[in-house]
Amino acid sequence: MRQGATLTGLACPACSAPLLKLKNGDFWCARCEKKVIVVKEGEEQTSVAHSIAFDSLEAMLLTKVQEIQEKMRQEKNMDELQKLAYALSGLLDNLEKTRKAKKT
């Protein structure tokens, strides 16, 4: 709450604690210490599930990009650098596709 979160009238589905609404619009359960997705009446649960899946995929791809960047910094062998660059290119292509699919 010190960082601008507001207390809502909603309860966590797991523990029934009141949910906080963060500045970015996300809902947070302080007791469970995790983000809670709120599906509004009339909103399709499948679209919310797809959004969560794309967010998770995007985060995983970004983690792998960072891992490859670190390996490239340390690598001296040009053949190995080429392999890493090829893998990085593939990850970046998939990241772009994921972001495009997320918008539709």
N, C-alpha and C positions, 0 to 999 in steps of 0.2 A: 504494500500500500504506500510505502514511502516513495516509490518510483512512479507514482501516478495511477496505480491500479484502483479500480472502483469495485465495491462490493455489489453483487447482483442479487436478485431474488431467486436465482436458479440454484439448484443443488447438484452436487456431483452424483452421477448414477452409481458409482462404486461405493462411496462412503457417506453420502448424504451431507457432506460439509458444504457450506455456501461457496459458490464460485466467484472468483475475481475476474473482472474484465480488464485486460492489459491495454496499454496505450495503442498497441497495434491492432486491437480488436479481437485478439485471441482470448479464450476463456481458460482459466487456470485453477486447478484445485490445489490449495496450499497443503492440505493434509496428505493427499496422494503424491504431491509434487510432480504433477504432469498436466499436460495440455488436455483439455476436454473439447470435443467437437459438439457443437450445438446444432441440431437439425431443426430448422423452423418448420412450422406446420405448412404443408403443401409442397415443401422442398423434397426432392427425391433423394433417398438415402444412397442410391447408387452413384449419383453425381458427387456426393460428399465422399464416398468410399474411393471413387476414382481420383479425386483431388488428393486424398491422403496417400494413395498409392504413388501418384506422380511426385508428390513432395518427398516421399521416402526414397524413390528411385533417384530423384535429382540430388538429394543429399549423399546417397551412396556414390553416385558418379563423381561428385565434387571431391569426396574423400579419396577416391581412387586417382583422380587427377593430381591431387596434392601428393599422394604417395609416389606417383611416377615422377613428378617434378623433383622430389627429394632424391630419388634414385638417379635421375639424370644429372643432378648437381655433383654427385659423388662418382659417377661413372667416367672412366678414362678410355675404355675400349670403344672404338668407333662403331664396330658391328653391334655391340650391345646398345649403344646410344641410338642407332638406327631402329632397332627393335622397340626400344622404349618410345621413340618418337612415333612409330607406327601405332603402337598401343594408345598413346596419348591422342593421336589424331582420331582414332576410332571412338575413344571415350568422349571427346569433344563433339563429334558428329552425333553421337547418341544423346548427349546432353542437349544439344540444339533441337533434336527431334522431340525429346521429352518436353522441353519448354513450349514447343509449338503445339504439341498434342494437349498439353495442360490448358492452353488458352482456348481450345475449341470445346 
